[in-house]
Amino acid sequence: MIDQELLEILACPVCKGDISYDEPNQKLTCGNCGRRYPIRDGIPVMLEEEAEIPQGDV
């Protein structure tokens, strides 16, 4: 579970878009560029090189 207060201040490190929490998949998703950042041991990994890039956006 990610704290709502933390979600409100997090932004995508690539495009600075707002982040939403995908709890079932334990990922944070950027609403702007669509990158998905993993959550490992309850800690968001907000590194560009760790992000999953949506299909077609290379």
mmCIF file of the N, C-alpha and C atoms, coordinates in Angstrom:
data_MODEL
# 
_entry.id   MODEL 
# 
loop_
_atom_site.group_PDB 
_atom_site.id 
_atom_site.type_symbol 
_atom_site.label_atom_id 
_atom_site.label_alt_id 
_atom_site.label_comp_id 
_atom_site.label_asym_id 
_atom_site.label_entity_id 
_atom_site.label_seq_id 
_atom_site.pdbx_PDB_ins_code 
_atom_site.Cartn_x 
_atom_site.Cartn_y 
_atom_site.Cartn_z 
_atom_site.occupancy 
_atom_site.B_iso_or_equiv 
_atom_site.pdbx_formal_charge 
_atom_site.auth_seq_id 
_atom_site.auth_comp_id 
_atom_site.auth_asym_id 
_atom_site.auth_atom_id 
_atom_site.pdbx_PDB_model_num 
ATOM 1   N N  . MET A 1 1  ? 0.840  -1.186 0.000   1.00 0.00 ? 1  MET A N  1 
ATOM 2   C CA . MET A 1 1  ? 0.000  0.000  0.000   1.00 0.00 ? 1  MET A CA 1 
ATOM 3   C C  . MET A 1 1  ? 0.882  1.246  0.000   1.00 0.00 ? 1  MET A C  1 
ATOM 4   N N  . ILE A 1 2  ? 0.601  2.148  -0.907  1.00 0.00 ? 2  ILE A N  1 
ATOM 5   C CA . ILE A 1 2  ? 1.346  3.410  -0.999  1.00 0.00 ? 2  ILE A CA 1 
ATOM 6   C C  . ILE A 1 2  ? 0.518  4.509  -0.340  1.00 0.00 ? 2  ILE A C  1 
ATOM 7   N N  . ASP A 1 3  ? 1.166  5.305  0.478   1.00 0.00 ? 3  ASP A N  1 
ATOM 8   C CA . ASP A 1 3  ? 0.519  6.399  1.173   1.00 0.00 ? 3  ASP A CA 1 
ATOM 9   C C  . ASP A 1 3  ? -0.031 7.436  0.182   1.00 0.00 ? 3  ASP A C  1 
ATOM 10  N N  . GLN A 1 4  ? -1.272 7.857  0.363   1.00 0.00 ? 4  GLN A N  1 
ATOM 11  C CA . GLN A 1 4  ? -1.911 8.817  -0.530  1.00 0.00 ? 4  GLN A CA 1 
ATOM 12  C C  . GLN A 1 4  ? -1.152 10.142 -0.566  1.00 0.00 ? 4  GLN A C  1 
ATOM 13  N N  . GLU A 1 5  ? -0.616 10.553 0.554   1.00 0.00 ? 5  GLU A N  1 
ATOM 14  C CA . GLU A 1 5  ? 0.150  11.800 0.616   1.00 0.00 ? 5  GLU A CA 1 
ATOM 15  C C  . GLU A 1 5  ? 1.404  11.714 -0.261  1.00 0.00 ? 5  GLU A C  1 
ATOM 16  N N  . LEU A 1 6  ? 2.047  10.559 -0.267  1.00 0.00 ? 6  LEU A N  1 
ATOM 17  C CA . LEU A 1 6  ? 3.215  10.346 -1.122  1.00 0.00 ? 6  LEU A CA 1 
ATOM 18  C C  . LEU A 1 6  ? 2.816  10.399 -2.592  1.00 0.00 ? 6  LEU A C  1 
ATOM 19  N N  . LEU A 1 7  ? 1.703  9.766  -2.943  1.00 0.00 ? 7  LEU A N  1 
ATOM 20  C CA . LEU A 1 7  ? 1.231  9.776  -4.333  1.00 0.00 ? 7  LEU A CA 1 
ATOM 21  C C  . LEU A 1 7  ? 0.988  11.192 -4.840  1.00 0.00 ? 7  LEU A C  1 
ATOM 22  N N  . GLU A 1 8  ? 0.516  12.061 -3.962  1.00 0.00 ? 8  GLU A N  1 
ATOM 23  C CA . GLU A 1 8  ? 0.210  13.426 -4.357  1.00 0.00 ? 8  GLU A CA 1 
ATOM 24  C C  . GLU A 1 8  ? 1.457  14.236 -4.704  1.00 0.00 ? 8  GLU A C  1 
ATOM 25  N N  . ILE A 1 9  ? 2.606  13.880 -4.141  1.00 0.00 ? 9  ILE A N  1 
ATOM 26  C CA . ILE A 1 9  ? 3.820  14.653 -4.425  1.00 0.00 ? 9  ILE A CA 1 
ATOM 27  C C  . ILE A 1 9  ? 4.721  13.994 -5.467  1.00 0.00 ? 9  ILE A C  1 
ATOM 28  N N  . LEU A 1 10 ? 4.493  12.707 -5.755  1.00 0.00 ? 10 LEU A N  1 
ATOM 29  C CA . LEU A 1 10 ? 5.313  12.035 -6.761  1.00 0.00 ? 10 LEU A CA 1 
ATOM 30  C C  . LEU A 1 10 ? 4.954  12.510 -8.167  1.00 0.00 ? 10 LEU A C  1 
ATOM 31  N N  . ALA A 1 11 ? 5.971  12.569 -9.015  1.00 0.00 ? 11 ALA A N  1 
ATOM 32  C CA . ALA A 1 11 ? 5.772  12.904 -10.426 1.00 0.00 ? 11 ALA A CA 1 
ATOM 33  C C  . ALA A 1 11 ? 6.696  12.023 -11.248 1.00 0.00 ? 11 ALA A C  1 
ATOM 34  N N  . CYS A 1 12 ? 6.321  11.781 -12.478 1.00 0.00 ? 12 CYS A N  1 
ATOM 35  C CA . CYS A 1 12 ? 7.146  10.995 -13.391 1.00 0.00 ? 12 CYS A CA 1 
ATOM 36  C C  . CYS A 1 12 ? 8.481  11.718 -13.586 1.00 0.00 ? 12 CYS A C  1 
ATOM 37  N N  . PRO A 1 13 ? 9.607  11.025 -13.412 1.00 0.00 ? 13 PRO A N  1 
ATOM 38  C CA . PRO A 1 13 ? 10.906 11.675 -13.585 1.00 0.00 ? 13 PRO A CA 1 
ATOM 39  C C  . PRO A 1 13 ? 11.215 12.021 -15.046 1.00 0.00 ? 13 PRO A C  1 
ATOM 40  N N  . VAL A 1 14 ? 10.482 11.457 -15.989 1.00 0.00 ? 14 VAL A N  1 
ATOM 41  C CA . VAL A 1 14 ? 10.738 11.714 -17.408 1.00 0.00 ? 14 VAL A CA 1 
ATOM 42  C C  . VAL A 1 14 ? 9.948  12.928 -17.900 1.00 0.00 ? 14 VAL A C  1 
ATOM 43  N N  . CYS A 1 15 ? 8.631  12.919 -17.672 1.00 0.00 ? 15 CYS A N  1 
ATOM 44  C CA . CYS A 1 15 ? 7.787  13.989 -18.236 1.00 0.00 ? 15 CYS A CA 1 
ATOM 45  C C  . CYS A 1 15 ? 7.142  14.874 -17.174 1.00 0.00 ? 15 CYS A C  1 
ATOM 46  N N  . LYS A 1 16 ? 7.346  14.534 -15.907 1.00 0.00 ? 16 LYS A N  1 
ATOM 47  C CA . LYS A 1 16 ? 6.783  15.282 -14.769 1.00 0.00 ? 16 LYS A CA 1 
ATOM 48  C C  . LYS A 1 16 ? 5.268  15.149 -14.655 1.00 0.00 ? 16 LYS A C  1 
ATOM 49  N N  . GLY A 1 17 ? 4.687  14.118 -15.295 1.00 0.00 ? 17 GLY A N  1 
ATOM 50  C CA . GLY A 1 17 ? 3.245  13.877 -15.226 1.00 0.00 ? 17 GLY A CA 1 
ATOM 51  C C  . GLY A 1 17 ? 2.818  13.308 -13.882 1.00 0.00 ? 17 GLY A C  1 
ATOM 52  N N  . ASP A 1 18 ? 1.517  13.370 -13.622 1.00 0.00 ? 18 ASP A N  1 
ATOM 53  C CA . ASP A 1 18 ? 0.943  12.823 -12.393 1.00 0.00 ? 18 ASP A CA 1 
ATOM 54  C C  . ASP A 1 18 ? 1.012  11.305 -12.399 1.00 0.00 ? 18 ASP A C  1 
ATOM 55  N N  . ILE A 1 19 ? 1.153  10.738 -11.217 1.00 0.00 ? 19 ILE A N  1 
ATOM 56  C CA . ILE A 1 19 ? 1.318  9.302  -11.029 1.00 0.00 ? 19 ILE A CA 1 
ATOM 57  C C  . ILE A 1 19 ? 0.067  8.722  -10.386 1.00 0.00 ? 19 ILE A C  1 
ATOM 58  N N  . SER A 1 20 ? -0.344 7.538  -10.846 1.00 0.00 ? 20 SER A N  1 
ATOM 59  C CA . SER A 1 20 ? -1.439 6.824  -10.191 1.00 0.00 ? 20 SER A CA 1 
ATOM 60  C C  . SER A 1 20 ? -0.924 5.457  -9.743  1.00 0.00 ? 20 SER A C  1 
ATOM 61  N N  . TYR A 1 21 ? -1.593 4.915  -8.737  1.00 0.00 ? 21 TYR A N  1 
ATOM 62  C CA . TYR A 1 21 ? -1.176 3.657  -8.120  1.00 0.00 ? 21 TYR A CA 1 
ATOM 63  C C  . TYR A 1 21 ? -1.991 2.507  -8.683  1.00 0.00 ? 21 TYR A C  1 
ATOM 64  N N  . ASP A 1 22 ? -1.308 1.526  -9.256  1.00 0.00 ? 22 ASP A N  1 
ATOM 65  C CA . ASP A 1 22 ? -1.931 0.297  -9.748  1.00 0.00 ? 22 ASP A CA 1 
ATOM 66  C C  . ASP A 1 22 ? -1.641 -0.770 -8.694  1.00 0.00 ? 22 ASP A C  1 
ATOM 67  N N  . GLU A 1 23 ? -2.512 -0.843 -7.692  1.00 0.00 ? 23 GLU A N  1 
ATOM 68  C CA . GLU A 1 23 ? -2.272 -1.721 -6.546  1.00 0.00 ? 23 GLU A CA 1 
ATOM 69  C C  . GLU A 1 23 ? -2.166 -3.198 -6.913  1.00 0.00 ? 23 GLU A C  1 
ATOM 70  N N  . PRO A 1 24 ? -3.065 -3.756 -7.746  1.00 0.00 ? 24 PRO A N  1 
ATOM 71  C CA . PRO A 1 24 ? -2.955 -5.193 -8.053  1.00 0.00 ? 24 PRO A CA 1 
ATOM 72  C C  . PRO A 1 24 ? -1.615 -5.571 -8.700  1.00 0.00 ? 24 PRO A C  1 
ATOM 73  N N  . ASN A 1 25 ? -1.073 -4.685 -9.524  1.00 0.00 ? 25 ASN A N  1 
ATOM 74  C CA . ASN A 1 25 ? 0.191  -4.979 -10.213 1.00 0.00 ? 25 ASN A CA 1 
ATOM 75  C C  . ASN A 1 25 ? 1.402  -4.387 -9.524  1.00 0.00 ? 25 ASN A C  1 
ATOM 76  N N  . GLN A 1 26 ? 1.185  -3.672 -8.417  1.00 0.00 ? 26 GLN A N  1 
ATOM 77  C CA . GLN A 1 26 ? 2.267  -3.041 -7.662  1.00 0.00 ? 26 GLN A CA 1 
ATOM 78  C C  . GLN A 1 26 ? 3.163  -2.192 -8.565  1.00 0.00 ? 26 GLN A C  1 
ATOM 79  N N  . LYS A 1 27 ? 2.519  -1.255 -9.269  1.00 0.00 ? 27 LYS A N  1 
ATOM 80  C CA . LYS A 1 27 ? 3.225  -0.329 -10.147 1.00 0.00 ? 27 LYS A CA 1 
ATOM 81  C C  . LYS A 1 27 ? 2.641  1.057  -9.994  1.00 0.00 ? 27 LYS A C  1 
ATOM 82  N N  . LEU A 1 28 ? 3.458  2.053  -10.280 1.00 0.00 ? 28 LEU A N  1 
ATOM 83  C CA . LEU A 1 28 ? 3.003  3.431  -10.371 1.00 0.00 ? 28 LEU A CA 1 
ATOM 84  C C  . LEU A 1 28 ? 2.994  3.783  -11.847 1.00 0.00 ? 28 LEU A C  1 
ATOM 85  N N  . THR A 1 29 ? 1.899  4.347  -12.320 1.00 0.00 ? 29 THR A N  1 
ATOM 86  C CA . THR A 1 29 ? 1.738  4.629  -13.740 1.00 0.00 ? 29 THR A CA 1 
ATOM 87  C C  . THR A 1 29 ? 1.614  6.118  -13.964 1.00 0.00 ? 29 THR A C  1 
ATOM 88  N N  . CYS A 1 30 ? 2.353  6.633  -14.946 1.00 0.00 ? 30 CYS A N  1 
ATOM 89  C CA . CYS A 1 30 ? 2.280  8.044  -15.312 1.00 0.00 ? 30 CYS A CA 1 
ATOM 90  C C  . CYS A 1 30 ? 1.059  8.241  -16.207 1.00 0.00 ? 30 CYS A C  1 
ATOM 91  N N  . GLY A 1 31 ? 0.205  9.178  -15.833 1.00 0.00 ? 31 GLY A N  1 
ATOM 92  C CA . GLY A 1 31 ? -0.986 9.464  -16.616 1.00 0.00 ? 31 GLY A CA 1 
ATOM 93  C C  . GLY A 1 31 ? -0.688 10.190 -17.912 1.00 0.00 ? 31 GLY A C  1 
ATOM 94  N N  . ASN A 1 32 ? 0.522  10.745 -18.034 1.00 0.00 ? 32 ASN A N  1 
ATOM 95  C CA . ASN A 1 32 ? 0.891  11.511 -19.223 1.00 0.00 ? 32 ASN A CA 1 
ATOM 96  C C  . ASN A 1 32 ? 1.593  10.625 -20.267 1.00 0.00 ? 32 ASN A C  1 
ATOM 97  N N  . CYS A 1 33 ? 2.726  10.060 -19.903 1.00 0.00 ? 33 CYS A N  1 
ATOM 98  C CA . CYS A 1 33 ? 3.510  9.288  -20.881 1.00 0.00 ? 33 CYS A CA 1 
ATOM 99  C C  . CYS A 1 33 ? 3.253  7.780  -20.798 1.00 0.00 ? 33 CYS A C  1 
ATOM 100 N N  . GLY A 1 34 ? 2.583  7.315  -19.726 1.00 0.00 ? 34 GLY A N  1 
ATOM 101 C CA . GLY A 1 34 ? 2.226  5.909  -19.611 1.00 0.00 ? 34 GLY A CA 1 
ATOM 102 C C  . GLY A 1 34 ? 3.298  5.002  -19.035 1.00 0.00 ? 34 GLY A C  1 
ATOM 103 N N  . ARG A 1 35 ? 4.463  5.548  -18.701 1.00 0.00 ? 35 ARG A N  1 
ATOM 104 C CA . ARG A 1 35 ? 5.502  4.694  -18.119 1.00 0.00 ? 35 ARG A CA 1 
ATOM 105 C C  . ARG A 1 35 ? 4.999  4.103  -16.802 1.00 0.00 ? 35 ARG A C  1 
ATOM 106 N N  . ARG A 1 36 ? 5.434  2.868  -16.533 1.00 0.00 ? 36 ARG A N  1 
ATOM 107 C CA . ARG A 1 36 ? 5.048  2.161  -15.324 1.00 0.00 ? 36 ARG A CA 1 
ATOM 108 C C  . ARG A 1 36 ? 6.295  1.874  -14.498 1.00 0.00 ? 36 ARG A C  1 
ATOM 109 N N  . TYR A 1 37 ? 6.277  2.349  -13.267 1.00 0.00 ? 37 TYR A N  1 
ATOM 110 C CA . TYR A 1 37 ? 7.418  2.194  -12.362 1.00 0.00 ? 37 TYR A CA 1 
ATOM 111 C C  . TYR A 1 37 ? 7.095  1.121  -11.328 1.00 0.00 ? 37 TYR A C  1 
ATOM 112 N N  . PRO A 1 38 ? 8.036  0.201  -11.097 1.00 0.00 ? 38 PRO A N  1 
ATOM 113 C CA . PRO A 1 38 ? 7.777  -0.892 -10.151 1.00 0.00 ? 38 PRO A CA 1 
ATOM 114 C C  . PRO A 1 38 ? 7.808  -0.414 -8.699  1.00 0.00 ? 38 PRO A C  1 
ATOM 115 N N  . ILE A 1 39 ? 7.150  -1.189 -7.849  1.00 0.00 ? 39 ILE A N  1 
ATOM 116 C CA . ILE A 1 39 ? 7.227  -0.994 -6.408  1.00 0.00 ? 39 ILE A CA 1 
ATOM 117 C C  . ILE A 1 39 ? 7.847  -2.257 -5.858  1.00 0.00 ? 39 ILE A C  1 
ATOM 118 N N  . ARG A 1 40 ? 8.982  -2.115 -5.195  1.00 0.00 ? 40 ARG A N  1 
ATOM 119 C CA . ARG A 1 40 ? 9.693  -3.282 -4.652  1.00 0.00 ? 40 ARG A CA 1 
ATOM 120 C C  . ARG A 1 40 ? 9.804  -3.148 -3.142  1.00 0.00 ? 40 ARG A C  1 
ATOM 121 N N  . ASP A 1 41 ? 9.331  -4.150 -2.450  1.00 0.00 ? 41 ASP A N  1 
ATOM 122 C CA . ASP A 1 41 ? 9.337  -4.148 -0.983  1.00 0.00 ? 41 ASP A CA 1 
ATOM 123 C C  . ASP A 1 41 ? 8.691  -2.887 -0.431  1.00 0.00 ? 41 ASP A C  1 
ATOM 124 N N  . GLY A 1 42 ? 7.620  -2.433 -1.083  1.00 0.00 ? 42 GLY A N  1 
ATOM 125 C CA . GLY A 1 42 ? 6.889  -1.264 -0.628  1.00 0.00 ? 42 GLY A CA 1 
ATOM 126 C C  . GLY A 1 42 ? 7.510  0.072  -0.986  1.00 0.00 ? 42 GLY A C  1 
ATOM 127 N N  . ILE A 1 43 ? 8.591  0.052  -1.781  1.00 0.00 ? 43 ILE A N  1 
ATOM 128 C CA . ILE A 1 43 ? 9.304  1.283  -2.141  1.00 0.00 ? 43 ILE A CA 1 
ATOM 129 C C  . ILE A 1 43 ? 9.181  1.519  -3.642  1.00 0.00 ? 43 ILE A C  1 
ATOM 130 N N  . PRO A 1 44 ? 8.648  2.691  -4.041  1.00 0.00 ? 44 PRO A N  1 
ATOM 131 C CA . PRO A 1 44 ? 8.573  3.013  -5.468  1.00 0.00 ? 44 PRO A CA 1 
ATOM 132 C C  . PRO A 1 44 ? 9.978  3.190  -6.061  1.00 0.00 ? 44 PRO A C  1 
ATOM 133 N N  . VAL A 1 45 ? 10.220 2.561  -7.192  1.00 0.00 ? 45 VAL A N  1 
ATOM 134 C CA . VAL A 1 45 ? 11.500 2.687  -7.885  1.00 0.00 ? 45 VAL A CA 1 
ATOM 135 C C  . VAL A 1 45 ? 11.272 3.644  -9.057  1.00 0.00 ? 45 VAL A C  1 
ATOM 136 N N  . MET A 1 46 ? 11.523 4.933  -8.820  1.00 0.00 ? 46 MET A N  1 
ATOM 137 C CA . MET A 1 46 ? 11.212 5.983  -9.792  1.00 0.00 ? 46 MET A CA 1 
ATOM 138 C C  . MET A 1 46 ? 12.450 6.348  -10.616 1.00 0.00 ? 46 MET A C  1 
ATOM 139 N N  . LEU A 1 47 ? 13.026 5.343  -11.244 1.00 0.00 ? 47 LEU A N  1 
ATOM 140 C CA . LEU A 1 47 ? 14.189 5.533  -12.105 1.00 0.00 ? 47 LEU A CA 1 
ATOM 141 C C  . LEU A 1 47 ? 13.775 5.298  -13.552 1.00 0.00 ? 47 LEU A C  1 
ATOM 142 N N  . GLU A 1 48 ? 14.196 6.184  -14.430 1.00 0.00 ? 48 GLU A N  1 
ATOM 143 C CA . GLU A 1 48 ? 13.821 6.079  -15.842 1.00 0.00 ? 48 GLU A CA 1 
ATOM 144 C C  . GLU A 1 48 ? 14.202 4.723  -16.425 1.00 0.00 ? 48 GLU A C  1 
ATOM 145 N N  . GLU A 1 49 ? 15.378 4.231  -16.092 1.00 0.00 ? 49 GLU A N  1 
ATOM 146 C CA . GLU A 1 49 ? 15.842 2.961  -16.655 1.00 0.00 ? 49 GLU A CA 1 
ATOM 147 C C  . GLU A 1 49 ? 15.100 1.747  -16.096 1.00 0.00 ? 49 GLU A C  1 
ATOM 148 N N  . GLU A 1 50 ? 14.353 1.905  -15.000 1.00 0.00 ? 50 GLU A N  1 
ATOM 149 C CA . GLU A 1 50 ? 13.560 0.815  -14.427 1.00 0.00 ? 50 GLU A CA 1 
ATOM 150 C C  . GLU A 1 50 ? 12.123 0.809  -14.951 1.00 0.00 ? 50 GLU A C  1 
ATOM 151 N N  . ALA A 1 51 ? 11.707 1.851  -15.620 1.00 0.00 ? 51 ALA A N  1 
ATOM 152 C CA . ALA A 1 51 ? 10.315 1.991  -16.074 1.00 0.00 ? 51 ALA A CA 1 
ATOM 153 C C  . ALA A 1 51 ? 10.005 1.080  -17.249 1.00 0.00 ? 51 ALA A C  1 
ATOM 154 N N  . GLU A 1 52 ? 8.774  0.595  -17.260 1.00 0.00 ? 52 GLU A N  1 
ATOM 155 C CA . GLU A 1 52 ? 8.248  -0.127 -18.428 1.00 0.00 ? 52 GLU A CA 1 
ATOM 156 C C  . GLU A 1 52 ? 7.646  0.940  -19.352 1.00 0.00 ? 52 GLU A C  1 
ATOM 157 N N  . ILE A 1 53 ? 8.054  0.920  -20.602 1.00 0.00 ? 53 ILE A N  1 
ATOM 158 C CA . ILE A 1 53 ? 7.561  1.893  -21.571 1.00 0.00 ? 53 ILE A CA 1 
ATOM 159 C C  . ILE A 1 53 ? 6.412  1.264  -22.339 1.00 0.00 ? 53 ILE A C  1 
ATOM 160 N N  . PRO A 1 54 ? 5.301  1.998  -22.486 1.00 0.00 ? 54 PRO A N  1 
ATOM 161 C CA . PRO A 1 54 ? 4.159  1.443  -23.235 1.00 0.00 ? 54 PRO A CA 1 
ATOM 162 C C  . PRO A 1 54 ? 4.552  1.063  -24.661 1.00 0.00 ? 54 PRO A C  1 
ATOM 163 N N  . GLN A 1 55 ? 3.869  0.060  -25.210 1.00 0.00 ? 55 GLN A N  1 
ATOM 164 C CA . GLN A 1 55 ? 4.106  -0.388 -26.578 1.00 0.00 ? 55 GLN A CA 1 
ATOM 165 C C  . GLN A 1 55 ? 4.014  0.777  -27.561 1.00 0.00 ? 55 GLN A C  1 
ATOM 166 N N  . GLY A 1 56 ? 4.950  0.865  -28.471 1.00 0.00 ? 56 GLY A N  1 
ATOM 167 C CA . GLY A 1 56 ? 4.935  1.886  -29.497 1.00 0.00 ? 56 GLY A CA 1 
ATOM 168 C C  . GLY A 1 56 ? 5.591  3.192  -29.110 1.00 0.00 ? 56 GLY A C  1 
ATOM 169 N N  . ASP A 1 57 ? 6.048  3.332  -27.851 1.00 0.00 ? 57 ASP A N  1 
ATOM 170 C CA . ASP A 1 57 ? 6.674  4.573  -27.387 1.00 0.00 ? 57 ASP A CA 1 
ATOM 171 C C  . ASP A 1 57 ? 8.153  4.334  -27.064 1.00 0.00 ? 57 ASP A C  1 
ATOM 172 N N  . VAL A 1 58 ? 8.941  4.076  -28.058 1.00 0.00 ? 58 VAL A N  1 
ATOM 173 C CA . VAL A 1 58 ? 10.360 3.806  -27.820 1.00 0.00 ? 58 VAL A CA 1 
ATOM 174 C C  . VAL A 1 58 ? 11.187 5.002  -28.130 1.00 0.00 ? 58 VAL A C  1 
# 
